[in-house]
Amino acid sequence: MTADGSYHHGNLRAALLERAEAVLTASGAEGLSLRGLARDLGVSHAAPSRHFRDRQALLDALAVSGFTTLNAHLRSAAAGGTDGADGAAGAAGPVGARLAGLGRAYVDFAVGHTALLDLMFTVKHADDSSAELRELGHESLLIVARLMEEGQRTGAVRPGDPVQLAQVAFSTVHGLATLAVAALLDDTPLSEAMELALEVLLAGLRPGR
């Protein structure tokens, strides 16, 4: 069996992305190369080019994979922890609880995949980013905005542009994740800081009395 033969066609692409994220986490984007990944996986130098035409295509695919995974987590949280396939909105639990779940899901992803998240935003905001990547990035925001709209319909969320409210929610949890990654929470456990941040955020989202 040749080195290339140790991977089925579809599995090599997934293995390349998995190894690429590990290298990204350990060494940063500058440590990524198709030849290096081929060497790590024990395949020929030409094998990765069957899936990624060059290094930038690999980075783009990593970002797409990251947003796809993040959005799946966010959709699950927005549906109340279900897969969203059979959970009607009214049976999925209070909007506030699901918004809190969204916040936790984002922080978990951001802290667990810090280097990948940085790459995702960098590639998404590049001048030559793909339409697919921009749509996936925007979908993250829309998942939250749609839940804001649901909350407005049920009286759980204050009036206002749902997208702007979603942006504020994202800024809160993203800022918290950034502080956690930089070890700037001092002696406050992340779980404790997260619950307090969500409590303050949800209080601000409720309609005024």
matplotlib code that plots the C-alpha trace (Angstrom):
import matplotlib.pyplot as plt

x = [0.0, 1.3, 1.4, -1.5, -3.4, -3.7, -6.5, -9.7, -10.3, -12.8, -10.9, -7.6, -9.3, -10.8, -7.4, -5.7, -8.1, -7.8, -4.0, -4.0, -6.0, -3.6, -0.6, -2.5, -3.0, 0.6, 2.5, 0.1, -0.9, 2.7, 3.5, 1.1, 2.2, 0.7, 4.1, 4.3, 0.9, 1.7, 4.8, 2.9, 0.2, 2.7, 1.3, 3.1, 3.8, 1.3, -1.6, -2.9, -3.1, -5.9, -8.0, -6.4, -4.9, -2.6, -2.0, -4.7, -7.3, -6.4, -6.8, -10.2, -11.3, -10.3, -12.3, -15.4, -15.1, -14.8, -17.9, -19.8, -19.0, -19.7, -23.0, -24.1, -23.4, -25.3, -28.3, -28.4, -28.3, -31.0, -33.2, -32.8, -30.2, -32.0, -30.8, -33.6, -35.1, -38.3, -38.4, -41.1, -40.1, -42.8, -41.6, -37.9, -37.8, -37.8, -36.0, -33.8, -32.5, -31.7, -30.0, -27.8, -27.2, -26.0, -23.6, -22.2, -21.8, -19.9, -17.6, -16.9, -16.0, -14.0, -11.9, -11.5, -10.6, -8.9, -6.4, -9.1, -11.6, -8.9, -8.3, -12.0, -12.5, -9.2, -10.1, -13.8, -12.8, -10.2, -10.9, -10.9, -13.0, -15.5, -19.2, -19.6, -17.4, -19.1, -22.5, -21.4, -20.0, -23.2, -25.3, -23.7, -25.1, -28.5, -29.0, -28.8, -30.9, -33.7, -33.9, -34.0, -37.0, -38.7, -38.1, -39.6, -42.7, -43.2, -42.4, -39.1, -36.8, -36.9, -37.8, -35.1, -33.2, -32.7, -29.4, -28.0, -29.1, -27.4, -24.2, -24.3, -24.8, -21.8, -19.6, -20.3, -19.5, -16.6, -15.1, -15.4, -13.7, -10.9, -10.2, -10.3, -7.8, -5.5, -5.7, -7.1, -9.9, -7.5, -8.9, -12.4, -13.3, -14.5, -17.7, -18.5, -17.6, -19.7, -22.8, -22.5, -22.0, -25.1, -27.2, -26.3, -26.8, -30.2, -31.3, -30.4, -32.3, -35.6, -38.3, -38.4, -41.1]
y = [0.0, 3.4, 6.3, 7.9, 4.7, 4.9, 7.5, 7.2, 10.2, 11.9, 11.1, 12.8, 16.2, 15.8, 14.6, 17.6, 20.0, 18.3, 18.4, 22.0, 23.2, 21.4, 23.1, 26.4, 26.2, 25.2, 27.4, 30.0, 30.4, 31.0, 27.4, 26.0, 24.6, 21.9, 20.1, 20.1, 18.7, 16.0, 15.1, 14.9, 12.7, 10.4, 11.1, 12.3, 16.0, 16.2, 14.6, 17.7, 19.6, 17.3, 19.0, 22.5, 24.3, 26.3, 27.4, 30.1, 27.6, 25.6, 28.6, 29.4, 25.8, 25.9, 29.1, 27.6, 24.5, 26.6, 28.7, 25.6, 24.0, 27.2, 27.7, 24.1, 24.7, 28.0, 26.5, 23.7, 26.3, 28.5, 25.4, 24.7, 22.1, 20.1, 19.7, 22.0, 19.4, 18.7, 21.3, 23.9, 27.3, 27.3, 24.0, 24.8, 26.6, 30.3, 32.6, 34.0, 30.5, 29.9, 33.2, 32.3, 28.9, 30.7, 32.8, 29.7, 27.9, 30.9, 31.2, 27.5, 27.6, 30.8, 29.5, 26.0, 27.1, 30.5, 30.3, 29.0, 31.7, 34.4, 32.9, 32.7, 36.4, 37.3, 35.3, 36.4, 40.1, 39.8, 41.7, 38.5, 36.4, 34.0, 34.5, 31.2, 32.4, 35.7, 34.0, 31.6, 34.4, 36.4, 33.4, 33.3, 36.7, 35.9, 32.8, 35.2, 37.8, 35.4, 34.4, 38.1, 38.5, 35.5, 37.1, 40.4, 38.6, 37.0, 40.1, 38.7, 41.0, 44.8, 46.5, 47.4, 46.2, 42.4, 42.5, 45.3, 43.5, 40.4, 42.4, 43.7, 40.2, 38.9, 41.8, 40.8, 37.2, 37.7, 40.2, 37.8, 35.0, 37.4, 38.3, 34.6, 33.6, 36.4, 35.3, 38.7, 37.5, 37.3, 35.0, 34.9, 31.5, 31.8, 30.0, 32.5, 35.5, 34.0, 33.6, 37.1, 38.6, 36.6, 37.8, 41.4, 41.0, 39.4, 42.0, 44.7, 42.8, 42.6, 45.2, 48.2, 48.3]
z = [0.0, -0.9, 1.6, -0.3, -0.1, 3.7, 3.2, 1.3, -1.0, 1.4, 4.5, 3.5, 3.2, 6.7, 8.0, 6.5, 8.1, 11.5, 11.4, 10.0, 13.1, 15.4, 13.7, 13.7, 17.4, 18.1, 15.7, 14.2, 10.6, 9.6, 10.6, 8.1, 4.7, 2.5, 2.3, 6.1, 6.5, 3.9, 5.9, 9.1, 7.7, 5.8, 2.3, -0.8, -1.2, -4.1, -2.2, -0.4, -3.8, -4.8, -2.2, -1.8, -4.7, -2.4, 1.2, 1.0, -0.2, 2.9, 5.2, 3.5, 4.0, 7.7, 8.2, 6.4, 8.6, 11.7, 10.9, 10.0, 13.4, 15.3, 13.6, 14.4, 18.1, 18.0, 16.2, 18.8, 21.6, 19.9, 19.7, 23.4, 23.1, 20.5, 16.9, 15.8, 13.5, 15.5, 18.2, 17.7, 19.0, 21.6, 23.0, 23.1, 26.4, 27.4, 25.1, 27.9, 28.7, 25.1, 24.7, 27.7, 26.0, 22.9, 25.0, 26.6, 23.3, 21.8, 24.7, 24.8, 21.1, 21.3, 24.3, 22.9, 19.4, 19.9, 17.0, 14.6, 15.6, 14.9, 11.5, 10.8, 11.3, 9.5, 6.4, 6.5, 6.5, 3.8, 0.6, -1.4, 1.0, -0.7, -0.7, 1.1, 3.9, 4.2, 4.3, 7.0, 9.1, 8.7, 9.6, 13.0, 13.7, 12.1, 14.4, 17.4, 15.6, 14.9, 18.5, 19.4, 17.1, 18.7, 22.1, 20.9, 19.6, 23.0, 25.0, 26.4, 24.6, 24.3, 21.0, 18.6, 15.6, 16.2, 14.3, 16.4, 19.6, 18.4, 17.7, 21.3, 22.6, 20.5, 21.7, 25.3, 25.0, 22.6, 24.9, 27.9, 25.8, 24.8, 28.5, 29.4, 26.7, 27.7, 31.4, 32.4, 34.6, 37.5, 40.2, 38.8, 37.2, 33.7, 34.5, 37.2, 35.0, 32.2, 34.3, 35.7, 32.2, 30.9, 33.8, 33.1, 29.3, 29.7, 32.2, 29.6, 26.9, 28.8, 28.0, 30.4, 33.0]

ax = plt.figure().add_subplot(projection="3d")
ax.plot(x, y, z, "-o")
ax.set_aspect("equal")
plt.show()
